[in-house]
């Protein structure tokens, strides 16, 4: 009875595998051929658009033909591959076949197969960053190949406790995802949170890391990004050393990192390649630019609509002459100009690079000049809107830049209806939202609320490295000190 039961199991597995191969053969890029060896016959199957055909003929078929093996275990010793898998699991065979591996079956016993890694290494080479361009520092950026991206991190962080946890997400796409952290440094609660949220994802397709971000963020409806993304391996390594967790997605050239706070979205990685006072000055310029970008146009609308008494007498004549003959109130005028700027931006992004640059420059000049000459907008507002748009580009993070662009519109509407009180009310609503916002369960506007003095050393001002002796409290690192203070005090110059 046991023999009969085992025979039934083999027949069932053979039938399942035959059904899988017949289904795959309906596709024009699937190849399945029989090869006669010296003592046995084997069936070789692979997807030619995913596998490297040259490797198959050079390193597999050529060795198989010369082999005198009579089983898959003996065939394993005949091929020059370090990693060879022999399995009866249909799901494993299906997954590996559809990821470019080669399947070898015995003609007499096709119920199991041997899998060889012959995946074609297609894709672009490592190039300079296109989004996070930096003047100083490394020029390498991530690409779409997950293994290459992990190697770029390991090359810079050769630690045995650098852990890479592989997962598969997406019911149909079956996308590979890698969770990377430094064991003994990253907080276990943060690691478990990321792992659990990715495991809980139920969606048919995961094409890019941005899909993961939207599905594991604490508040998916918030306009503020709660996880920071980067295409620079050096940025990821710096974050891992602090105690963050990084997530890489196969097919995406961006890594996702967390937990994070709002300050990091206004900090460029160039800040750490410059002296602390120059980096701090540039960081302050960015923060002032962001404030100007958000409040410039709303203040113009509020002052001209409700608060004439705030305008100096010397400026009043200029504003009156600039608005003379304009048929729209300041609110409608501002909204029209802001929408025009956003249309030009979006058109410039969607068009090819050279055409997009031309559209942005020529369109802005032509439309701006024509609007003033046609008395549809004032030249003062045109200057403010153009400067606000320019100031918004100082934000290093693209997603936060989009948030800043969108925030201007509610501020303009509140200013148009209630003046300065409306601006204060809109600002209060945003602050209240930020107070309850978290990143992987950690406070989003730390180190200000809650107030953490040690983390303020890398907030508005980037203090010298010698002052930053502790890792950020926000991350709850298992090993908080960054510097061995005893050894640092013992170091002396040669002439001392």
SULURSUL-V163647 format. One record per residue. N is the residue number from 1. PHI is phi in radians with two decimals (none if undefined). PSI is psi in radians with two decimals (NA if undefined). OMEGA is omega as a letter, one per 30 degrees, with the letter a starting at -180 (NA if undefined). Layout:
N_PHI_PSI_OMEGA ; N_PHI_PSI_OMEGA
This chain:
1_none_-0.71_l ; 2_-1.08_-0.74_a ; 3_-1.11_-0.70_a ; 4_-1.14_-0.72_a ; 5_-1.14_-0.73_l ; 6_-1.13_-0.69_l ; 7_-1.10_-0.71_l ; 8_-1.08_-0.73_l ; 9_-1.08_-0.74_l ; 10_-1.12_-0.75_l ; 11_-1.12_-0.67_l ; 12_-1.14_-0.75_l ; 13_-1.17_-0.67_l ; 14_-1.10_-0.72_a ; 15_-1.16_-0.73_l ; 16_-1.11_-0.73_a ; 17_-1.20_-0.69_l ; 18_-1.08_-0.71_l ; 19_-1.10_-0.73_l ; 20_-1.09_-0.81_a ; 21_-1.17_-0.64_l ; 22_-1.13_-0.66_l ; 23_-1.14_-0.74_l ; 24_-1.19_-0.56_a ; 25_-1.18_-0.28_l ; 26_-1.19_-0.31_l ; 27_-1.57_2.48_a ; 28_-1.26_-0.29_a ; 29_-1.73_0.16_l ; 30_-1.72_2.30_a ; 31_-2.08_2.31_l ; 32_-2.48_1.94_a ; 33_-2.26_2.62_l ; 34_-1.64_2.39_l ; 35_-2.21_2.27_l ; 36_-1.62_2.11_l ; 37_-1.64_-2.96_a ; 38_-1.18_-0.62_a ; 39_-2.15_-0.36_a ; 40_-2.41_2.99_l ; 41_-2.04_2.46_a ; 42_-2.21_2.70_l ; 43_-1.89_2.14_a ; 44_-1.89_2.17_a ; 45_-2.29_2.45_l ; 46_-2.90_2.82_l ; 47_-1.67_1.93_a ; 48_-1.18_-0.38_l ; 49_-1.40_-0.22_l ; 50_-1.91_-0.53_a ; 51_-1.57_2.74_l ; 52_-1.58_1.81_a ; 53_-1.11_-0.59_l ; 54_-1.10_-0.74_l ; 55_-1.13_-0.67_a ; 56_-1.06_-0.83_a ; 57_-1.28_-0.66_a ; 58_-1.40_-0.75_a ; 59_-1.90_-0.07_l ; 60_-2.10_-1.13_a ; 61_-1.05_-0.75_a ; 62_-1.06_-0.64_l ; 63_-1.39_-0.61_a ; 64_-1.12_-0.73_a ; 65_-1.05_-0.59_a ; 66_-1.51_-0.15_a ; 67_-1.38_2.54_l ; 68_-1.89_0.37_a ; 69_-1.20_2.70_l ; 70_-2.15_0.03_l ; 71_-2.58_2.92_l ; 72_-1.15_-0.60_l ; 73_-1.10_-0.67_l ; 74_-1.30_-0.58_l ; 75_-1.12_-0.56_l ; 76_-1.00_-0.63_a ; 77_-1.37_-0.18_a ; 78_-1.58_-0.37_a ; 79_-1.78_2.50_a ; 80_-1.47_1.06_l ; 81_-2.16_2.35_l ; 82_-1.30_-0.71_a ; 83_-1.90_1.95_l ; 84_-2.28_2.30_a ; 85_-2.03_2.26_l ; 86_-1.97_2.13_a ; 87_-2.57_2.73_l ; 88_-1.91_-0.07_a ; 89_-1.29_2.02_a ; 90_-1.13_-0.66_a ; 91_-1.14_-0.67_l ; 92_-1.19_-0.73_l ; 93_-1.10_-0.77_a ; 94_-1.10_-0.80_a ; 95_-1.08_-0.79_a ; 96_-1.25_-0.65_l ; 97_-1.04_-0.75_a ; 98_-1.38_-0.03_l ; 99_-1.90_0.20_l ; 100_1.79_0.08_a ; 101_-1.46_2.87_a ; 102_-1.76_2.34_l ; 103_-1.90_2.24_l ; 104_-2.09_2.20_l ; 105_-2.15_2.57_l ; 106_-1.33_2.40_a ; 107_-1.14_-0.57_a ; 108_-1.43_-0.38_a ; 109_-2.46_1.35_a ; 110_-1.46_0.23_a ; 111_-1.32_-0.30_l ; 112_-2.36_2.89_a ; 113_-2.54_2.86_l ; 114_-1.93_2.26_a ; 115_-1.90_2.29_l ; 116_-2.14_2.47_a ; 117_-1.47_1.77_l ; 118_-2.17_0.55_a ; 119_-1.14_2.33_l ; 120_-1.25_2.32_a ; 121_-1.58_1.26_l ; 122_-1.63_2.74_l ; 123_2.31_2.93_a ; 124_-1.37_2.80_l ; 125_-1.41_2.87_l ; 126_-1.14_2.19_a ; 127_-2.22_-3.06_l ; 128_-1.32_2.69_l ; 129_-1.09_2.46_l ; 130_-1.76_-0.45_a ; 131_-1.77_-0.82_a ; 132_-1.75_1.15_a ; 133_-1.25_2.40_l ; 134_-2.30_2.50_a ; 135_-1.29_-0.82_l ; 136_-1.85_2.87_l ; 137_1.64_3.09_a ; 138_-1.06_2.65_a ; 139_-1.93_0.14_l ; 140_-1.45_2.61_l ; 141_-2.36_2.81_l ; 142_-1.17_2.75_l ; 143_-2.16_-2.95_a ; 144_-1.44_-0.18_a ; 145_-1.51_2.10_a ; 146_-1.10_-0.79_a ; 147_-1.07_-0.70_l ; 148_-1.12_-0.73_a ; 149_-1.12_-0.71_l ; 150_-1.13_-0.68_l ; 151_-1.14_-0.60_l ; 152_-1.12_-0.57_l ; 153_-1.34_-0.81_a ; 154_-1.10_-0.57_l ; 155_-1.09_-0.60_a ; 156_-1.61_-0.28_a ; 157_-2.33_1.29_a ; 158_-1.39_1.24_a ; 159_-2.01_2.42_l ; 160_-1.19_-0.41_a ; 161_-1.65_0.25_l ; 162_-1.37_1.92_a ; 163_-1.76_2.40_l ; 164_-2.14_1.97_a ; 165_-1.79_2.03_a ; 166_-1.57_2.43_l ; 167_-2.45_2.84_l ; 168_-2.17_2.18_a ; 169_-2.26_2.51_l ; 170_1.85_2.00_a ; 171_-1.08_-0.65_a ; 172_-1.78_-0.75_a ; 173_-1.33_-0.46_a ; 174_0.83_0.99_a ; 175_-1.38_2.37_l ; 176_-1.38_2.33_l ; 177_-2.23_2.37_l ; 178_-2.05_2.17_l ; 179_-1.75_2.13_a ; 180_-2.09_2.36_l ; 181_-2.77_2.87_l ; 182_-1.71_1.96_a ; 183_-1.16_2.37_a ; 184_1.54_-0.06_l ; 185_-2.14_-0.89_l ; 186_-1.24_2.51_l ; 187_-1.19_2.32_a ; 188_-1.11_-0.60_l ; 189_-1.13_-0.71_l ; 190_-1.11_-0.73_a ; 191_-1.10_-0.84_a ; 192_-1.11_-0.61_l ; 193_-1.10_-0.82_a ; 194_-1.13_-0.81_a ; 195_-1.06_-0.82_a ; 196_-1.11_-0.75_a ; 197_-1.18_-0.62_l ; 198_-1.27_-0.67_l ; 199_-1.10_-0.53_a ; 200_-1.43_-0.07_a ; 201_-1.17_2.18_l ; 202_-2.15_1.67_a ; 203_-2.66_2.65_a ; 204_-1.36_-0.46_a ; 205_-2.41_2.37_l ; 206_-2.22_1.78_a ; 207_-1.67_-0.55_a ; 208_-2.53_2.87_l ; 209_-1.11_-0.42_l ; 210_-1.10_-0.52_l ; 211_-1.11_-0.77_a ; 212_-1.09_-0.75_a ; 213_-1.01_-0.80_a ; 214_-1.20_-0.43_a ; 215_-1.63_-0.34_a ; 216_-1.95_-0.03_l ; 217_-1.16_2.60_a ; 218_-1.11_-0.70_a ; 219_-2.29_1.72_a ; 220_-1.22_-0.33_a ; 221_-1.62_-0.01_a ; 222_-1.40_2.45_l ; 223_-1.29_-0.22_a ; 224_-1.57_2.26_l ; 225_-1.18_2.36_a ; 226_-1.87_-0.09_l ; 227_-2.29_2.44_a ; 228_-1.64_2.41_l ; 229_-2.03_2.64_a ; 230_-2.65_2.68_l ; 231_-1.90_0.15_a ; 232_-1.84_2.11_l ; 233_-1.07_-0.62_a ; 234_-1.15_-0.58_l ; 235_-1.16_-0.72_l ; 236_-1.12_-0.78_a ; 237_-1.07_-0.76_l ; 238_-1.05_-0.68_l ; 239_-1.25_-0.67_l ; 240_-1.09_-0.69_l ; 241_-1.16_-0.51_l ; 242_-1.29_-0.42_a ; 243_2.09_0.18_l ; 244_-1.39_2.96_l ; 245_-1.97_2.36_l ; 246_-1.95_2.56_l ; 247_-2.20_2.17_l ; 248_-1.98_2.47_a ; 249_-2.12_2.29_l ; 250_-1.10_2.22_a ; 251_1.70_-0.05_a ; 252_-2.07_2.33_l ; 253_-1.55_0.26_a ; 254_-2.14_2.43_l ; 255_-1.74_2.62_l ; 256_-1.97_2.37_a ; 257_-2.31_2.61_l ; 258_-2.97_2.96_f ; 259_-1.21_2.83_a ; 260_-2.51_3.02_l ; 261_-2.26_3.03_a ; 262_-1.15_-0.47_a ; 263_-1.11_-0.64_a ; 264_-1.13_-0.43_a ; 265_-1.29_-0.23_l ; 266_-1.93_0.17_l ; 267_-1.89_2.12_l ; 268_-1.53_2.61_l ; 269_-1.18_-0.34_l ; 270_-1.08_-0.40_a ; 271_-1.05_-0.46_a ; 272_-1.62_-0.03_l ; 273_-1.79_-0.06_l ; 274_-1.93_2.85_l ; 275_-1.09_2.66_a ; 276_-1.07_-0.64_a ; 277_-1.31_-0.59_l ; 278_-1.22_-0.76_l ; 279_-1.08_-0.70_l ; 280_-1.14_-0.68_l ; 281_-1.10_-0.78_l ; 282_-1.12_-0.66_l ; 283_-1.14_-0.69_l ; 284_-1.15_-0.66_l ; 285_-1.06_-0.72_l ; 286_-1.10_-0.79_a ; 287_-1.13_-0.72_l ; 288_-1.14_-0.68_l ; 289_-1.12_-0.71_l ; 290_-1.13_-0.76_l ; 291_-1.07_-0.74_l ; 292_-1.12_-0.72_a ; 293_-1.08_-0.65_a ; 294_-1.40_-0.71_a ; 295_-1.75_-0.25_a ; 296_-1.05_-0.98_a ; 297_-1.17_-0.76_l ; 298_-1.02_-0.69_l ; 299_-1.13_-0.68_l ; 300_-1.04_-0.81_a ; 301_-1.13_-0.78_a ; 302_-1.14_-0.77_a ; 303_-1.17_-0.79_a ; 304_-1.28_-0.38_a ; 305_-1.57_-0.73_a ; 306_-2.19_-0.44_a ; 307_-2.13_1.04_l ; 308_-1.07_-0.53_a ; 309_-1.12_-0.29_l ; 310_-1.43_-0.20_a ; 311_-1.49_2.19_l ; 312_-1.07_2.63_a ; 313_-1.07_-0.61_a ; 314_-1.19_-0.47_a ; 315_-1.60_-0.35_a ; 316_-1.06_-0.75_a ; 317_-1.09_-0.68_l ; 318_-1.13_-0.76_a ; 319_-1.17_-0.68_a ; 320_-1.14_-0.77_a ; 321_-1.18_-0.57_a ; 322_-1.27_-0.50_a ; 323_-1.70_0.03_a ; 324_-1.14_2.18_l ; 325_1.54_-0.03_a ; 326_-1.42_2.15_a ; 327_-1.39_-0.19_a ; 328_-1.78_2.60_l ; 329_-1.22_2.84_a ; 330_-0.96_-0.62_a ; 331_-1.10_-0.89_a ; 332_-1.14_-0.71_l ; 333_-1.04_-0.80_a ; 334_-1.17_-0.74_l ; 335_-1.10_-0.70_l ; 336_-1.09_-0.76_a ; 337_-1.19_-0.72_l ; 338_-1.14_-0.71_l ; 339_-1.12_-0.66_l ; 340_-1.10_-0.75_l ; 341_-1.10_-0.74_a ; 342_-1.17_-0.64_l ; 343_-1.12_-0.76_l ; 344_-1.11_-0.71_l ; 345_-1.07_-0.87_a ; 346_-1.14_-0.68_l ; 347_-1.12_-0.70_l ; 348_-1.14_-0.58_l ; 349_-1.28_-0.71_a ; 350_-1.39_-0.41_l ; 351_-1.43_2.83_l ; 352_-0.95_2.69_a ; 353_-0.92_-0.94_a ; 354_-1.16_-0.71_l ; 355_-1.19_-0.69_a ; 356_-1.08_-0.72_l ; 357_-1.11_-0.72_l ; 358_-1.14_-0.76_l ; 359_-1.08_-0.75_a ; 360_-1.10_-0.78_a ; 361_-1.30_-0.97_a ; 362_-1.13_-0.76_l ; 363_-1.06_-0.75_l ; 364_-1.10_-0.76_a ; 365_-1.16_-0.85_a ; 366_-1.14_-0.87_a ; 367_-1.15_-0.74_l ; 368_-1.08_-0.84_l ; 369_-1.11_-0.77_a ; 370_-1.14_-0.65_a ; 371_-1.13_-0.72_l ; 372_-1.18_-0.78_a ; 373_-1.16_-0.53_l ; 374_-1.51_0.08_a ; 375_1.02_0.63_l ; 376_-1.65_-0.33_l ; 377_-2.67_2.76_l ; 378_-1.52_2.65_l ; 379_-1.21_-0.45_l ; 380_-1.16_-0.79_l ; 381_-1.12_-0.67_l ; 382_-1.04_-0.72_l ; 383_-1.14_-0.77_a ; 384_-1.11_-0.77_a ; 385_-1.14_-0.73_l ; 386_-1.13_-0.74_l ; 387_-1.18_-0.66_l ; 388_-1.13_-0.73_l ; 389_-1.11_-0.72_l ; 390_-1.15_-0.70_a ; 391_-1.14_-0.57_a ; 392_-1.16_-0.42_a ; 393_-1.26_-0.17_l ; 394_-1.33_-0.22_l ; 395_-1.21_2.10_a ; 396_-1.18_-0.52_a ; 397_-1.65_2.23_a ; 398_-1.12_-0.73_a ; 399_-1.18_-0.68_l ; 400_-1.20_-0.57_l ; 401_-1.06_-0.74_l ; 402_-1.10_-0.68_l ; 403_-1.09_-0.77_l ; 404_-1.07_-0.69_l ; 405_-1.08_-0.73_a ; 406_-1.29_-0.60_a ; 407_-1.09_-0.47_a ; 408_-1.07_-0.59_a ; 409_-1.19_-0.84_l ; 410_-1.08_-0.62_l ; 411_-1.11_-0.73_l ; 412_-1.12_-0.74_l ; 413_-1.13_-0.79_l ; 414_-1.09_-0.70_l ; 415_-1.15_-0.65_a ; 416_-1.20_-0.53_a ; 417_-1.60_-0.64_a ; 418_-2.28_0.15_l ; 419_1.16_-2.49_a ; 420_-1.05_-0.62_l ; 421_-1.09_-0.65_l ; 422_-1.15_-0.72_l ; 423_-1.08_-0.76_l ; 424_-1.11_-0.69_l ; 425_-1.16_-0.77_l ; 426_-1.10_-0.71_l ; 427_-1.11_-0.68_l ; 428_-1.14_-0.69_l ; 429_-1.10_-0.75_a ; 430_-1.17_-0.73_l ; 431_-1.09_-0.74_l ; 432_-1.07_-0.68_l ; 433_-1.14_-0.74_a ; 434_-1.16_-0.57_a ; 435_-1.12_-0.60_a ; 436_-1.66_-0.05_a ; 437_-1.38_2.49_l ; 438_-2.33_2.81_l ; 439_-2.15_1.88_a ; 440_0.93_0.67_l ; 441_1.50_-0.03_a ; 442_-1.77_2.55_a ; 443_-1.04_2.32_a ; 444_-1.33_-0.56_a ; 445_-1.82_0.41_l ; 446_-1.13_2.45_g ; 447_-1.69_0.26_a ; 448_-1.48_-0.80_l ; 449_-2.38_1.94_f ; 450_-1.23_2.65_a ; 451_-1.26_2.12_l ; 452_-2.28_1.84_a ; 453_-1.08_-0.71_a ; 454_-1.10_-0.66_a ; 455_-1.35_-0.21_l ; 456_-1.23_-0.21_l ; 457_-1.22_-0.22_l ; 458_-2.36_0.85_l ; 459_-2.00_-1.85_l ; 460_-1.13_-0.60_l ; 461_-2.11_2.32_l ; 462_-1.65_1.80_a ; 463_-1.30_2.89_a ; 464_-1.02_2.72_l ; 465_-1.05_-0.55_a ; 466_-1.16_-0.34_l ; 467_-1.55_-0.36_a ; 468_-1.66_1.29_a ; 469_-1.60_-0.15_a ; 470_-2.14_2.54_l ; 471_-1.25_2.73_a ; 472_-0.98_2.33_l ; 473_-1.13_-0.52_l ; 474_-0.91_-0.63_a ; 475_-1.49_-0.17_a ; 476_0.87_0.93_a ; 477_-1.18_2.60_l ; 478_-1.28_-0.41_l ; 479_-2.21_1.46_a ; 480_-1.08_-0.71_a ; 481_-1.16_2.38_l ; 482_-1.71_-0.34_a ; 483_-2.26_2.40_l ; 484_-1.42_1.71_a ; 485_-1.09_-0.58_a ; 486_-1.15_-0.80_l ; 487_-1.18_-0.64_a ; 488_-1.13_-0.63_a ; 489_-1.27_-0.47_a ; 490_-1.41_-0.26_a ; 491_-1.29_2.31_l ; 492_-2.30_2.71_l ; 493_-1.24_2.82_a ; 494_-1.10_-0.62_a ; 495_-1.50_0.08_l ; 496_-1.60_NA_NA
